């Protein structure tokens, strides 16, 4: 039934790909062998709580929304079932909390913690976390569009026009990075840009927006991203193998990282 709903749903290709990714990664793993009338509100709540517990509240909200739409589609086409989502209020799973994953080395861990208290928008915090996870340049993320993100293959392909190299660069995404893209897609409100401008959805966020945050004094330093050897690669155990990452990811590890300018 989920596949029938997705096939007939009217939505942007990037939205459909994102929802297919959530269906494959979370919903089918829990409910693939269950009949529609066998899934209860408690089952759905348990799944949403499980997804939220891994630090992905935005994905948990999407799980609820997808299940709601699948059941509505089924009922519309004659299935005599109750919609379990009626017993799971959105507000009960929509509390967004910071991901307090311990990071290493010390500077990155402290920066990640301090960033949660910086007076800025949630999307900017998510963008900074994405930079830490992928070691992408700020400009590469700010100018990214949704047609570059493939939720099905868990990749982000940066076109060569935005690369300092001569070829497109494929960034293989961990589950954490995928969850951040899901949250950013929700906040993008239909814009083609991953990080649209607050004032014009047809334009990307200004470079100065992230610069103002990264140049704040956090634990006695100015923080900037620069093309140096990276300090660490953050994964949650779901990252592709070294063979899958291949040469492109090796180039990224050589060229991108986090730099620190000490206070003078």
C-alpha positions, 0 to 999 in steps of 0.5 A, a space after each residue: 500500500 505504501 508503494 501505491 501511495 508513493 507512486 500516485 502522490 503529487 509531490 516534488 521529486 526531491 520530496 518523493 525521494 526523501 519520503 522513499 528514503 524514510 519508508 525504506 530506512 524506518 517504516 518498512 523495517 518496522 511494519 513490512 510484515 504487518 497488515 494495515 489493521 494490525 498496526 496500532 497507535 502504540 506501535 506507531 508511537 514506539 517507532 516514532 520514539 525510536 527514531 527520535 531517540 537516535 537524535 532525529 526528531 524531524 524524521 520521526 515527525 515525517 514517519 508519522 505524517 507518511 503513515 497518516 497519508 498511507 492510511 488515508 490513501 488506503 481508506 479512500 480506496 476502500 480499506 476498512 481500517 482505522 488510522 492509528 495516527 489518530 491516537 498519536 498527536 504530532 505535538 507528542 513527538 515534535 519536541 526538537 532537542 539538540 543531539 548531544 553526541 560526544 565528539 572528538 577531539 576536544 575542540 570540536 566537541 566543545 564547539 558543537 556544544 557551544 553552538 547550541 547556545 548561540 543566538 541563531 536560527 535552527 537551520 543555521 545550527 543544522 547547517 554547521 552540523 552538516 559541515 562537521 559531518 561532511 567536511 564540506 566548504 560553507 559555500 558548497 552547502 549554502 549553494 546546494 540545491 535539492 536535485 543534488 541530494 539523493 535520499 535513495 543512495 544517501 549521496 550528495 553530488 556537488 557539481 564541478 562548477 562549485 568545486 575547486 577540482 575539475 570533477 563533480 564530488 560525491 559526498 556519501 552521507 551517514 544517517 546523521 547527515 541524512 536526518 539533517 537533510 530531512 530536517 532542512 528539506 522540511 524547513 526549505 518550504 518548497 525552495 530548490 535550495 537546501 538553505 534558502 534565504 529568509 527573504 527570498 525562497 528563490 535565492 540561497 542563504 547569504 555567505 555572510 549568514 554562516 560567517 557571522 555565526 562561525 566568527 563568533 568567539 566560542 571557547 576563546 577562538 574564532 572558528 572558521 572552515 578552511 581547506 586543511 587536513 580534517 580533524 575527524 570524521 563523524 559517523 554513527 555506524 551507518 556510514 558507507 565502507 571505505 570501498 564505497 566512499 572511494 577516491 572522491 571521499 579520500 580527496 575530500 578528507 585531504 582538502 577539507 577540515 576545521 581550522 582554529 584562529 587563536 585570540 590575539 
